[in-house]
């Protein structure tokens, strides 16, 4: 078996809450982050800055390890990524459509309970949408094209959807796709740090 030539540490940071997230609906692509959620996070960050500027300064310096920041180009994802970059004085996030979530098609805006388990849509597309294999093809293309120049340097995947942990689990950890797609963002056992080897 051929030894990998390089490695890129990946850190995943999810997006902030949209109205569909709040209402437990399958998220629609065009939904932004709720304005009150943005304000709440800004206020909280400013409070931490006011209470201990030395500590926050140290944290900001730690975040300088990230040499690239990437996000999906849809509203709630890019808004979240921009806010994270603003807080930690990171370069502006680079949107890339290959990082989009799977397209849930006709289920968007519906209660998530109406869908069959995600592993039922590995090869079969959601009605009017994508399959998880199609989503994987996009993510694999992003990994192969974008990540190798960052060899040895951490990359932040900011403002991400649930697809991020699922695709990273498969592409980085070798988890079977049928198992990876059933991972939940809310599961404390799910890691947020991955290592892409190429």
N, C-alpha and C positions, 0 to 999 in steps of 0.2 A: 504494500500500500504506500502511495506517495506521501511523503511528509509535507505538511503545510508550509508555505514559504513566508507567510505573514499572519499577523493577528491585529484585529482592531477591537478594542473594548467599546461596547455600546451601552449607553445608559438610557432607559426609557422613562419619560415623564408624560403622564396622560394629560388630556385636555380638561379644561374646567367645564362646569355643568351648563348644559343647554336646557331649554324648556322641555324637550323630549326626554332628556335624561331625568329631569325632575319628576316628570309624569310617568316614568317607566314605559316609555314608548320606544319602538325601534327608531333610531335617530334618522332624521331627514338631513340630507347633505347640506342644504342651504342654511341650516339653523346656526345662529351665532351663540356665543356664550351669553348667559343672562347678564344684563348690565349690573344688577345688584351683586352678582357673584364677583364680577371684576372689581367693583368698588370695595367689596368685603375683603378680597385678597390684597388689594392695594393698601387699605387701611391697616390690615394685620401686619403686612410687611413694614410699613412706616412705623407702626408701634414698636416692632422688634428693633428697628433701626434706632428709634429714639431711646429705647430702654437700654440698649447695649451696642453702641456704635462700633466698639472695638471688636466684639464677637462677630457682628455682621460684616465688618471689614475683612476679617479673617475668612469668613465663609465665601465672600465674593472672590477673594484671592484663590481659594481652593477651586472655584468654578473656572478659573483660567486654564485648567487642564484641557478643557474642551476646545479642540481645534476646528470643529465644524458643528453646526446645528442645522438639523433638517426637520421638516414637518410636512404634513399633507397641506394642499392649497385651499381647503374648504374653510369657511368662516370660523367655526369654533376652534378648529385646530390651529390656524395661523394666528388668531387672536391670543390663544393660550400661549403659543410659542413666543410671540412678540413680548408678552408680559413677562415671561420667564427670563427672556434675554434682557429686557429692561432692568429687572431686579438685579441680575447678576452681572450686568455690564458685559454681556457676551455679544459677539457679532450677530447681526440680523439673521434670523432663520432663513434658510433657503427652502422655498416650497418645491415639492416634487410630487406630481400626481401619482407616481408609482407607489407612494406610501399611503394612498387612500385606503380606507376600510373596504371590505367586501361590499358590493352593491346589493342591498337586501331587496331591491326591486319593489314589488307591490306591497311588501310588508312594511315599508317605511311609513312612519306615523301611526302604526298599529301597535296594540299591546304585544310585547315580546312573547307572551304566552300562546299566541296564535301560530307560532312557528314550530316546526319539528326541531329536534336537536341539531346543532350545527353540523355534526358529523354526517348527517343525512345529505348534506349539500357539498360534499367533497368534489364530485365530478358533475353532479346535477346542479345547474344554476338555480338560484332563487327565481321564482317567476318574474320575468322582466328585469332580472339583475345578473349577477355573476355567480360563479361557483367559487369555492375556496381554492381550487386548483388554479383558476384564472387569477385570483388575488395573489397566490404564491408566485406565479410567473412574473407578475409586476415587481414584487418585492425582491425576488431573486435577481432580476435585471438591475434593480437599484443597487443591491449589495455588490454584484460583480463589477458594475461600471463605476460606482461612486466611492466605495469604501477602500479599495486597495491603496490609493495614494495617501491614505491616513495611517498606513502601517505603523503600529506601535503607539498611535496617538488616539486618545479617547474622542468619541463622537457622541453628541447628545441628540437623541430622537425626541424632540419636544412636542408637546401638544398632541400626543398620539392617541389614536383610537385603540380599541381592544385588539385590532389586528396586529398591533406591534408585538405584544407579548406572544401571540400565537405564531406569527411568522418567525420571530427570533428563536422561539423554542424549537421550531423545526430546523431552521437554517443554521443555528449556532449550536444547539444542544443535541440535535439529531432525533428529537421527539417525533414519533410518527404523526403525520399530518392529521389523521383521524382522531388522535388524542390531543394534539396541540390546539385544534380549533375549539375544543370544549373547555379550555382553560378560562378561568374567570379572573377579571381584574381585581375583584374583591377578595380573592383567596390569598391569605397572608403567606402561603407557601410559594406563591408564584414570584420568581425573582424579577428584579428590574435592571439587572446588570447581566450582560451577555458578552461572549467573546467570539467574534466572527473570524474563522480561520480560512485562509485561502492559499 
